[in-house]
Amino acid sequence: MKKQIALLAGDGIGPDIMKEAVRVLEAIGERFGHSFSFTPAAVGGAGYDVYGTPLPEETLKACKDSDAILFGAVGGPKWDSVPKELRPEQGILGLRKELNLFANLRPVNVYDALVSASTLKEEVIRNVDVLIVRELTGGIYFGTPSERREINGEEGVVDTLVYKRSEMERIIRIGFESALLRSKKVTSVDKANVLESSRMWREVAEEVSKDFPEVELEHMLVDNAAMQLVRSPRSFDVIVTENLFGDILSDEASMISGSLGLLPSASLSGKGPGLFEPIHGSAPDIAGLGQANPLAAIASVAMLLKYGFEWEEEAQVVDQAIAEALATGARTSDIAEGGEQVFSTSAMTNAVLKALKASTAV
Ligand code: NAD
């Protein structure tokens, strides 16, 4: 099969890890007889420097013309004084909006080889396998008005939380569809004891669940969910929630795995290309030094193969190669413990490629 992939490396370590992700894609192409054509395009600070905008027209077009988008990271101190609407982060926010990427999927797994790297106890995190499905284009982050205003003669502020029923329904449905392919349990997270939006969310979750009789639905208040994620993370399968709660819970959950450098994400629209990216930022402190952990970017390649192209076997080969590389002791500096040999960015990819080439079947 032939596929077109837009490569948006961005800033900081973005280009460092993108290079490694492409090596893995090429190895998958060779192994499974696929061919990829890549379209590199500028985004974030890199877009601003060349075109004066973090999301140039050319980049948006390259994304729309592609089957999938692989994204690195954007941002850095170099652009601190740039006006708000031209800051690098507007590159990714603009893409989400333009491509209607309303569903953000973040798997949280714990690799056996790294079970001691987490700040949580081994017996709590061993075999954790959670998928967080977060609504990405609505809620309080996008509602208007969002402004300072005078309230009863005093300075005050208003943010607005807006959701349409259809926006709730489509993301909750993705939660259920994902659970069907996993352990068939959905935890719908809300704050229904306080917020009207959450009461409606709960109502919609109940309605959608009728179409998925084989999937168990539980409702959980967000404060309790935050607690249960660190108390008994294995009790979750799929968590589905709105934008703000999902933002906070997914960052909390990322700490279960021990390093930001390990976790991928997918942002999907239901139709049109999906965007696949590591959850970490541009790590300007280590950019260009060959120290970045490429595994989150490589795991993003696995998500691209699975959710972008529906190539289950290819995705599994990549995921297994990552686990195998870690099992053989490959460690970048963010996950190395005292006395362990530290691998460079490219040496870590070499370990993944070695495992990928040695693996015979899934
Ligand atoms: P960060 O994720 O870039 O870095 C946090 C810490 O983790 C740093 O010490 C960094 O060196 C380390 N780290 C991150 N990824 C790593 C990797 N792959 N390997 C090894 N170590 C890694 O977060 P930050 O420092 O808060 O933000 C830096 C910049 O990134 C900011 O401009 C921020 O706005 C931006 N950012 C971008 C995105 C995105 O592009 N989606 C996401 C978050 C932050």
Residues whose N, C-alpha, C, O or C-beta is under 5 A from the ligand:
A	BS01	NAD	G72 A73 V74 G75 G76 L260 G261 I279 H280 G281 S282 A283 P284 D285 I286 Q291 A292 N293 D334
